[in-house]
Amino acid sequence: MPFHRTNALLLCKARLILLRDGADRRLCSAQDRWAYELEWTTTRQGFGSRLYRDPRFDVVREVEEAGRLVLAG
């Protein structure tokens, strides 16, 4: 099967994606490690952009909602 120009472009694109992802991981590695140690959730939102979230705030919201239900009832 001959090697077509399309295959070369796909290979080039794949390599660029790998390079970009590696650079992104290196750029944010310290913050990601810090968030992991704190047991926070990390969501990648783009190159060099992360959303860090402390899941304990979910418990606070649940307690607030339960308090509202008790006071309303």
Residue frames as qw, qx, qy, qz and C-alpha x, y, z in Angstrom:
[[0.000, 0.891, 0.454, 0.000, 0.00, 0.00, 0.00],
 [0.439, 0.453, -0.036, 0.775, 1.61, 3.31, -1.00],
 [0.311, -0.497, -0.422, 0.691, 2.20, 6.04, 1.54],
 [0.172, 0.750, 0.442, 0.462, -0.08, 8.90, 0.57],
 [0.142, 0.414, -0.172, 0.883, 0.26, 12.56, 1.42],
 [0.596, -0.565, -0.167, -0.546, -2.87, 12.29, 3.60],
 [0.877, -0.305, -0.319, 0.192, -1.14, 9.69, 5.78],
 [0.532, 0.172, -0.247, 0.792, 1.84, 12.01, 6.23],
 [0.189, -0.513, 0.009, -0.837, -0.44, 14.86, 7.29],
 [0.779, -0.499, -0.239, -0.294, -2.25, 12.63, 9.79],
 [0.818, -0.121, -0.316, 0.465, 1.07, 11.45, 11.21],
 [0.279, 0.333, -0.161, 0.886, 2.28, 15.05, 11.51],
 [0.452, -0.558, -0.108, -0.688, -0.96, 16.09, 13.22],
 [0.864, -0.391, -0.316, -0.007, -0.73, 13.19, 15.67],
 [0.673, 0.026, -0.295, 0.678, 2.84, 14.15, 16.61],
 [0.016, 0.439, -0.067, 0.896, 1.87, 17.78, 17.13],
 [0.663, -0.548, -0.214, -0.463, -1.01, 16.75, 19.38],
 [0.861, -0.267, -0.323, 0.288, 1.35, 14.59, 21.45],
 [0.454, 0.203, -0.210, 0.842, 3.85, 17.45, 21.74],
 [0.259, -0.530, -0.061, -0.805, 1.10, 19.89, 22.75],
 [0.789, -0.498, -0.269, -0.237, -0.31, 17.52, 25.38],
 [0.786, -0.110, -0.318, 0.519, 3.15, 16.86, 26.81],
 [0.218, 0.330, -0.140, 0.908, 3.85, 20.59, 27.05],
 [0.498, -0.556, -0.175, -0.642, 0.47, 21.12, 28.72],
 [0.856, -0.399, -0.324, 0.063, 1.18, 18.42, 31.31],
 [0.634, 0.027, -0.264, 0.726, 4.64, 19.86, 32.04],
 [0.009, -0.481, -0.014, -0.877, 3.26, 23.38, 32.33],
 [0.595, -0.502, -0.029, -0.627, 0.61, 22.40, 34.89],
 [0.719, -0.011, -0.680, 0.144, 2.36, 19.51, 36.63],
 [0.187, 0.106, -0.603, 0.769, 3.09, 21.33, 39.90],
 [0.463, -0.096, 0.155, -0.867, -0.49, 22.57, 40.27],
 [0.797, -0.036, -0.461, -0.388, -1.93, 19.20, 39.28],
 [0.559, 0.048, -0.736, 0.378, 0.28, 17.45, 41.85],
 [0.070, -0.106, 0.469, -0.874, -0.81, 19.96, 44.52],
 [0.651, -0.068, -0.082, -0.751, -4.50, 19.41, 43.69],
 [0.765, 0.014, -0.634, -0.111, -4.01, 15.62, 43.73],
 [0.358, 0.070, -0.717, 0.594, -2.42, 15.77, 47.19],
 [0.273, -0.009, 0.360, -0.892, -5.38, 17.83, 48.44],
 [0.237, 0.303, 0.923, -0.010, -7.77, 15.28, 46.84],
 [0.348, 0.563, 0.087, -0.744, -9.31, 17.94, 44.60],
 [0.708, 0.451, 0.527, 0.132, -10.76, 17.20, 41.20],
 [0.149, -0.515, 0.382, 0.753, -8.94, 18.55, 38.16],
 [0.632, 0.606, 0.482, -0.022, -10.59, 19.26, 34.81],
 [0.385, -0.151, 0.412, 0.812, -8.52, 20.20, 31.75],
 [0.339, 0.770, 0.398, -0.366, -10.17, 23.07, 29.91],
 [0.559, 0.823, -0.051, 0.085, -7.61, 23.86, 27.26],
 [0.720, 0.319, -0.299, 0.539, -3.90, 24.39, 26.82],
 [0.303, 0.193, -0.450, 0.818, -2.51, 25.42, 30.21],
 [0.441, -0.322, 0.069, -0.835, -5.98, 25.86, 31.68],
 [0.344, -0.156, -0.913, 0.157, -7.38, 23.77, 34.51],
 [0.530, -0.546, -0.070, -0.645, -10.40, 23.88, 36.77],
 [0.317, 0.091, -0.834, 0.442, -9.54, 22.77, 40.31],
 [0.578, -0.464, -0.174, -0.648, -12.39, 21.94, 42.66],
 [0.065, -0.226, 0.833, -0.500, -12.59, 20.85, 46.27],
 [0.442, -0.282, -0.762, -0.380, -15.30, 18.16, 46.49],
 [0.219, -0.304, -0.721, 0.583, -15.91, 18.96, 50.17],
 [0.212, 0.121, 0.038, -0.969, -17.99, 21.92, 49.02],
 [0.475, -0.187, -0.698, -0.502, -20.58, 19.43, 47.76],
 [0.411, -0.359, -0.771, 0.328, -21.15, 18.39, 51.40],
 [0.040, -0.248, -0.285, 0.925, -21.62, 22.04, 52.43],
 [0.366, -0.011, -0.380, -0.849, -24.28, 22.50, 49.75],
 [0.511, -0.263, -0.796, -0.189, -26.09, 19.33, 50.83],
 [0.309, -0.353, -0.650, 0.598, -26.12, 20.44, 54.48],
 [0.110, 0.171, 0.040, -0.978, -27.38, 23.92, 53.51],
 [0.457, -0.108, -0.576, -0.669, -30.16, 22.38, 51.43],
 [0.478, -0.328, -0.806, 0.117, -31.14, 20.02, 54.26],
 [0.162, -0.294, -0.458, 0.823, -31.25, 22.99, 56.64],
 [0.280, 0.052, -0.216, -0.934, -33.52, 24.91, 54.28],
 [0.513, -0.216, -0.731, -0.395, -35.87, 21.92, 54.05],
 [0.399, -0.344, -0.736, 0.426, -36.02, 21.56, 57.83],
 [0.028, -0.271, -0.263, 0.925, -36.68, 25.27, 58.37],
 [0.357, 0.001, -0.401, -0.844, -39.31, 25.36, 55.63],
 [0.512, -0.227, -0.795, -0.232, -41.13, 22.29, 56.92]]
